[in-house]
Amino acid sequence: MMRRRAMLALGIGTAVAGCGFKPVYMRTASGNAGAAQRDLAAVDVAIIPDRPGQLLRQALQDRLEGSGSGEQRRFELRVSYWIAGEGIAIEPSTLSSRTRLIGNASWTLYAEDPGRTVLVNGGARAVDGLNTFDAQFFGADLETEAVQRRIADAVADQITTQLAIYFRKRAGSA
């Protein structure tokens, strides 16, 4: 079984290498951070209001700044972020016992130039859910915070990937 997996991995690796695939976060030949990594580290994330926005901003900063390279900020990322909820398990008493939370983000990347040039924009979306019970308010608050953090992490992953692809394409065309 292991031999078959190894052969499959070797076959896929050969096929991908032959098509000119290069990882987005690929380092340069000298071992330094690649263009996408340097540009991601140069992104400043603007303040996002409310607690879910704070969670998203922290997640984005963790992903973009990486090892804290001290790269000079050349870009500003502005994000509009909101989480909507809907009851999906309705009891006979008309109370919801399961809530679906949907995190939506609309983002724009600006150049740090006098004209504040818009470079690229996009969106991201993540869905998660939680159970709610009548008498467990403290537990419900903790669970809501955990779900909001998971949604923020998923949205931050999507935004970071979209930015990395943009920077990779931009470096390739330069």
Summary of the structure (lengths in Angstrom):
residues: 174
radius of gyration: 20.6
end to end distance: 45.0
largest distance: 65.8
contacts: 463
relative contact order: 0.16
helix: 44%
strand: 28%
